[in-house]
Amino acid sequence: MPSAPIVLDAGGVAASGVRTPRGPRFASLPPLSLYIHIPWCVRKCPYCDFNSHELRAALPEREYVDALIADLEQLLPRIWGRGVYTIFFGGGTPSLFSPRALDTVLQAVRARVRLDAAAEITLEANPGTVDTAHFEGYRAAGVNRLSIGVQSFDDAKLNALGRIHGAAQARRAIELAQRHFPNVNVDIMYALPDQTLANALVDIETAIAFGPAHISAYHLTIEPNTLFHRTPPPLPDGDAAAEMQDAIEACLGEAGYEHYETSAFARAGFRCAHNLNYWRFGDYVGIGAGAHGKISFPDRIVREVKYKNPRQYMARAAQGAIREAHEVSARDLPFEFMLNALRLTEGIALQLYEERTGLPLTSVLAALDAAERDGLIERDHRLLRPSARGRRFLNDLLQRFLPQSGA
């Protein structure tokens, strides 16, 4: 966060309209989730800016599992007595790990934390790395939600994205997953290289035809430190991408999917509980190379990041793998909360702001008033949600809550 000075008026309100708060105080702590990062991939995709590493030698599965368990033990004092109600294996490509490895990790989690009996346990899977035996093993280990990184059903588009699977493998992976898991998510990307509106609709209609419980539809964005950033592919322009987004949202709505978050669509009862906890500014702890965490204490919120390099992470896990930890300043909390909450189409209860930040609503009242005048949000005495305009211009809306805005 830039450290530009905040200009205050006589009432202690920043030029952005965000009142400079005194510091959080929590009557109760939010729900807690666990994120587990598996950092290896068969091949690094040219658009990916996650902490993922191409597997150039034998997978150090046992060594990494031992490190995950040691990492978990190191963080126990910071979450002692708190229950965990969702787990998410992300990557990288978690489906490179064997069912036995995941079972060992989940048994270690159950032995060390109070895991909710109905916990949502998600595993990300690449269609090019799974088969029937893997799915059966993951389900037996306790995974009850599978997220499949399909991205497209067009072989040419998959090749342009650097994916290791083809369209036939994607279809087969979805069919196999639905035999074993009660809750399957399919990831689809749009605004791909040389993609037309017709191409994008074929992808989303193909995904819908499988009837998965959840579909995530993401706009391809070019991130720094990626191959696509260094060598940009021919992408649809902004107007074409917006047309794709509108058409995809309409198509999913007509098929009965609830558009509950910017890129997330679910059948009734199948919203992703783990991601909802992020968007509602809940707490989460992360284990694994480069994993992030957010932990609330009675008088502060702390963010943590683990060492990113897998070898360095494994070497340090038993002694503590935290590369960076910092307390979130009270002046940054309004933006951090809104950055998540305003992604939710239906919005949030206003009282959640006070519950999750530990700050009074007056700390953002001026910014909310201005955003409402500009048609970016809708609210009453209970609820706050982005308007259709606010969802389309989400970055403009979020900037209203930056502490240095207008300074």
C-alpha positions in Angstrom: 0.0 0.0 0.0 1.5 3.4 -0.9 2.5 5.5 2.0 1.3 8.9 0.7 0.1 11.2 3.5 -3.6 11.3 4.3 -5.2 14.7 4.1 -7.6 15.1 7.0 -10.4 17.6 7.6 -11.2 19.0 11.0 -13.3 15.9 11.8 -10.4 13.4 11.1 -11.8 12.4 7.7 -9.5 11.6 4.9 -10.0 13.3 1.6 -11.3 10.0 0.2 -14.2 10.2 2.7 -12.8 7.4 4.9 -12.5 8.4 8.5 -9.1 7.5 10.0 -10.0 4.8 12.6 -8.4 4.4 16.0 -7.9 0.7 15.9 -10.0 -2.5 15.8 -11.7 -4.2 18.7 -13.5 -7.5 18.3 -16.3 -8.9 20.4 -15.9 -12.2 18.6 -13.7 -13.7 16.0 -14.8 -14.6 12.4 -15.0 -18.1 10.9 -11.7 -19.8 10.1 -10.7 -21.6 6.9 -7.5 -23.5 6.0 -5.8 -23.1 2.7 -3.2 -25.7 1.6 -0.9 -24.8 -1.3 0.7 -27.4 -3.6 3.2 -25.4 -5.7 4.1 -27.7 -8.6 2.7 -28.0 -12.2 3.6 -30.1 -15.1 4.0 -26.9 -17.1 3.7 -23.2 -16.1 0.9 -21.5 -18.0 1.9 -18.3 -19.7 -0.9 -16.3 -18.0 -0.3 -17.6 -14.5 1.1 -15.4 -11.8 0.4 -17.8 -8.9 3.3 -19.3 -6.9 3.6 -22.4 -9.2 6.8 -24.1 -10.4 7.3 -26.5 -13.3 8.1 -30.0 -12.1 11.6 -30.7 -13.5 12.5 -33.7 -11.3 10.7 -36.3 -9.1 7.9 -34.9 -7.1 9.1 -34.6 -3.4 5.7 -35.7 -2.2 6.6 -37.2 1.2 9.0 -34.4 2.1 6.4 -31.8 1.2 3.7 -33.5 3.2 6.0 -33.6 6.2 6.6 -29.9 5.8 2.9 -29.2 5.5 2.3 -31.0 8.8 5.2 -29.2 10.5 3.9 -25.9 9.2 0.4 -26.6 10.6 1.9 -27.4 14.0 3.8 -24.1 14.0 0.6 -22.1 13.5 -1.5 -23.9 16.2 -0.8 -21.4 19.0 -2.2 -18.6 16.9 -5.6 -20.4 16.3 -5.8 -22.5 19.4 -9.4 -23.5 20.2 -10.9 -22.2 17.0 -12.8 -24.5 14.6 -12.0 -24.8 10.9 -15.0 -25.2 8.6 -13.5 -25.2 5.1 -10.3 -26.5 3.6 -9.0 -25.7 0.1 -6.1 -27.4 -1.7 -4.9 -24.9 -4.3 -1.9 -24.6 -6.6 -0.1 -25.2 -8.7 -1.7 -28.5 -9.5 -2.8 -30.3 -6.3 -4.0 -33.3 -8.3 -0.3 -34.1 -9.0 -0.3 -35.4 -5.4 -1.5 -38.9 -4.7 -4.7 -39.7 -2.8 -2.5 -41.2 -0.1 -0.6 -37.9 0.4 -3.8 -35.9 0.7 -5.2 -38.5 3.1 -2.1 -38.1 5.3 -2.5 -34.3 5.3 -6.2 -34.4 6.1 -5.6 -36.9 8.9 -3.0 -34.6 10.4 -5.4 -31.7 10.2 -8.2 -33.6 11.9 -5.8 -34.7 14.7 -4.7 -31.1 15.3 -7.6 -28.8 14.8 -11.3 -28.9 15.4 -12.5 -29.6 11.9 -16.3 -29.1 11.4 -18.0 -32.4 10.7 -19.7 -30.9 7.6 -16.6 -29.1 6.4 -16.3 -28.2 2.7 -13.0 -29.7 1.5 -12.1 -28.6 -2.0 -9.3 -29.9 -4.3 -8.3 -28.1 -7.5 -7.6 -30.6 -10.4 -6.2 -30.3 -13.8 -7.9 -32.5 -16.4 -4.5 -33.7 -17.6 -3.5 -35.2 -14.3 -6.4 -37.3 -13.1 -8.1 -40.6 -13.7 -10.8 -42.8 -12.0 -8.4 -44.1 -9.4 -7.3 -40.6 -8.3 -10.9 -39.4 -8.0 -11.9 -42.4 -6.0 -8.9 -42.0 -3.7 -9.5 -38.2 -3.2 -13.1 -38.9 -2.3 -12.2 -41.6 0.2 -9.7 -39.2 1.8 -12.5 -36.8 2.5 -12.5 -34.3 -0.4 -16.1 -33.5 -1.1 -15.8 -30.7 -3.7 -13.7 -30.8 -6.8 -12.7 -27.7 -8.9 -11.7 -28.6 -12.4 -9.5 -26.1 -14.4 -11.0 -26.6 -17.8 -10.6 -23.0 -19.1 -11.9 -23.9 -22.6 -13.3 -26.7 -24.6 -11.6 -25.5 -27.8 -8.3 -27.3 -28.5 -6.8 -24.2 -30.3 -7.6 -22.0 -27.3 -6.2 -24.5 -24.8 -3.0 -24.6 -26.8 -2.8 -20.8 -26.8 -3.2 -20.9 -23.0 -0.4 -23.4 -22.7 -2.7 -26.0 -21.0 -1.5 -29.6 -20.9 -4.9 -31.1 -21.6 -7.2 -31.1 -24.6 -10.9 -30.7 -24.9 -11.6 -34.4 -24.9 -9.7 -34.8 -21.6 -11.7 -31.9 -20.1 -15.0 -33.5 -20.9 -13.8 -36.9 -19.6 -12.6 -35.3 -16.4 -15.9 -33.6 -15.7 -17.8 -36.9 -16.3 -15.5 -38.8 -14.0 -15.7 -36.1 -11.3 -19.4 -36.1 -11.3 -19.5 -39.9 -10.6 -17.5 -39.4 -7.4 -18.2 -35.9 -6.0 -21.4 -34.3 -4.9 -20.1 -30.9 -5.7 -18.1 -30.1 -8.9 -16.9 -26.7 -10.1 -15.9 -26.1 -13.6 -13.5 -23.1 -14.4 -14.0 -21.4 -17.7 -12.0 -18.4 -19.0 -13.1 -15.9 -21.6 -11.6 -13.0 -23.6 -9.0 -15.5 -24.7 -6.5 -15.0 -27.6 -8.4 -14.5 -30.9 -11.7 -15.5 -29.2 -15.0 -14.4 -30.6 -18.3 -14.0 -28.8 -19.5 -17.2 -30.5 -16.4 -19.1 -29.3 -17.0 -17.9 -25.7 -20.7 -18.9 -25.7 -19.8 -22.4 -27.0 -17.5 -22.8 -24.0 -20.0 -21.7 -21.5 -22.9 -23.7 -23.1 -20.7 -26.8 -23.1 -20.0 -26.4 -19.4 -23.7 -25.8 -18.6 -24.6 -29.0 -20.5 -22.7 -31.1 -18.0 -24.9 -29.6 -15.2 -22.1 -28.9 -12.6 -23.1 -27.5 -9.3 -20.8 -24.5 -9.8 -19.2 -22.6 -12.7 -16.5 -20.0 -12.4 -16.2 -17.7 -15.4 -13.1 -15.6 -15.4 -11.9 -12.8 -17.7 -8.4 -13.6 -18.8 -6.2 -10.8 -17.4 -2.6 -10.1 -18.2 -0.6 -10.0 -15.0 3.0 -8.7 -14.5 5.7 -11.3 -14.3 4.1 -13.6 -16.8 5.0 -14.7 -20.3 1.8 -13.1 -21.6 2.9 -9.8 -20.0 6.3 -10.0 -21.8 4.8 -11.2 -25.1 1.1 -10.2 -25.2 -1.2 -12.4 -27.3 -3.9 -11.0 -29.6 -6.8 -10.5 -27.2 -10.3 -9.2 -27.7 -10.7 -5.4 -27.0 -12.5 -4.1 -24.0 -15.9 -3.7 -25.8 -15.7 -7.3 -27.1 -14.7 -8.7 -23.7 -17.6 -6.8 -22.1 -20.0 -8.2 -24.6 -18.7 -11.7 -23.8 -19.2 -11.1 -20.1 -22.8 -9.9 -20.5 -23.7 -12.8 -22.7 -22.1 -15.4 -20.4 -23.9 -13.9 -17.4 -27.2 -14.0 -19.2 -26.6 -17.6 -20.4 -25.8 -18.8 -16.9 -28.7 -17.0 -15.4 -31.1 -18.6 -17.9 -29.7 -22.0 -17.0 -30.6 -21.4 -13.3 -27.2 -20.5 -11.9 -27.1 -17.8 -9.2 -24.5 -15.0 -10.0 -23.4 -14.5 -6.4 -19.9 -13.1 -6.9 -18.1 -11.3 -9.7 -16.9 -14.5 -11.4 -18.9 -17.2 -9.5 -22.1 -18.9 -10.5 -23.8 -21.7 -8.5 -26.9 -23.8 -8.4 -29.0 -23.3 -5.2 -27.2 -24.6 -2.2 -23.8 -25.0 -3.9 -22.0 -21.6 -3.3 -18.3 -22.1 -2.5 -18.2 -21.7 1.3 -14.4 -21.3 1.3 -14.4 -18.4 -1.1 -17.4 -16.8 0.6 -15.4 -16.7 3.8 -12.7 -14.7 2.0 -15.3 -12.3 0.5 -16.9 -11.8 3.9 -13.5 -11.0 5.4 -13.3 -14.1 7.4 -10.1 -15.6 8.7 -7.9 -18.1 7.0 -4.6 -19.8 7.7 -2.3 -20.9 4.9 0.2 -23.8 4.9 2.5 -24.5 1.9 5.0 -22.6 -0.2 3.9 -19.0 -0.6 0.6 -19.6 1.2 -1.1 -16.5 2.7 -3.0 -16.1 5.9 -5.2 -13.6 7.7 -5.7 -14.1 11.4 -7.8 -11.9 13.7 -7.0 -11.4 17.4 -9.0 -9.4 19.9 -7.3 -6.2 19.1 -5.6 -6.6 15.7 -5.6 -8.4 12.3 -2.3 -10.0 11.1 -1.4 -11.1 7.6 1.2 -13.8 7.0 3.1 -15.1 3.9 5.1 -18.3 3.8 8.4 -18.7 1.9 7.6 -19.1 -1.8 10.5 -21.3 -2.9 9.4 -24.9 -2.3 12.9 -26.1 -1.2 13.3 -23.1 1.1 9.9 -23.7 2.5 10.5 -27.4 3.2 13.8 -26.6 4.9 12.2 -24.0 7.2 8.8 -25.5 7.9 9.7 -27.2 11.2 11.2 -24.0 12.6 8.6 -21.7 11.1 8.1 -20.9 7.4 6.8 -17.4 7.7 8.6 -15.1 5.4 6.6 -12.0 6.2 4.0 -11.0 8.8 2.5 -7.7 9.5 -0.4 -6.2 11.3 -3.0 -4.6 9.1 -3.3 -0.9 10.0 -6.6 0.5 11.0 -6.5 2.9 8.1 -6.1 0.1 5.6 -9.0 -2.1 7.0 -11.8 -0.3 5.2 -10.3 -0.9 1.8 -9.3 -4.5 2.6 -12.9 -5.2 3.7 -14.5 -3.6 0.7 -12.1 -5.2 -1.7 -13.6 -8.5 -0.8 -17.2 -7.7 0.2 -18.1 -5.6 -2.8 -17.4 -8.6 -5.1 -20.6 -10.2 -3.7 -23.5 -9.5 -6.0 -26.0 -9.5 -3.2 -23.8 -7.5 -1.0 -23.3 -7.8 2.7 -25.1 -6.9 5.9 -23.8 -3.5 7.1 -23.2 -4.9 10.6 -20.6 -7.3 9.1 -18.3 -4.4 8.5 -18.1 -3.6 12.2 -17.9 -7.3 13.1 -15.1 -8.2 10.8 -13.0 -5.0 10.9 -13.6 -4.1 14.5 -14.3 -0.5 13.4 -17.4 1.6 13.6 -19.5 2.2 10.4 -18.8 5.9 10.7 -15.2 5.2 9.5 -16.6 4.7 6.0 -19.9 6.6 6.1 -18.7 9.6 4.0 -17.2 7.3 1.3 -20.5 5.3 1.2 -22.5 8.4 0.8 -20.4 9.6 -2.1 -20.5 6.1 -3.8 -24.3 6.1 -3.4 -24.6 9.6 -4.9 -22.6 8.4 -7.9 -24.8 5.3 -8.4 -22.0 2.8 -7.5 -23.7 1.2 -4.5 -27.2 0.5 -3.2 -28.0 0.3 0.5 -30.6 0.6 3.2 -30.4 0.4 6.9 -29.3 -3.2 6.8 -27.6 -4.1 3.5 -24.9 -2.8 1.3 -24.4 -4.0 -2.3 -22.7 -2.8 -5.5 -25.1 -1.5 -8.1 -25.0 -2.8 -11.7 -22.8 0.2 -12.5 -20.7 -0.5 -9.4 -20.1 -4.1 -10.5 -19.1 -3.0 -14.0 -16.7 -0.3 -12.6 -15.6 -2.2 -9.5 -12.1 -0.7 -9.5 -13.5 2.8 -9.5 -15.8 1.9 -6.6 -13.1 0.3 -4.5 -10.8 3.3 -4.9 -13.3 5.3 -2.8 -12.0 3.3 0.2 -8.3 3.8 -0.3 -6.9 5.8 2.6 -4.6 7.9 0.4 -7.2 8.5 -2.3 -7.4 12.2 -3.1 -4.5 13.1 -1.0 
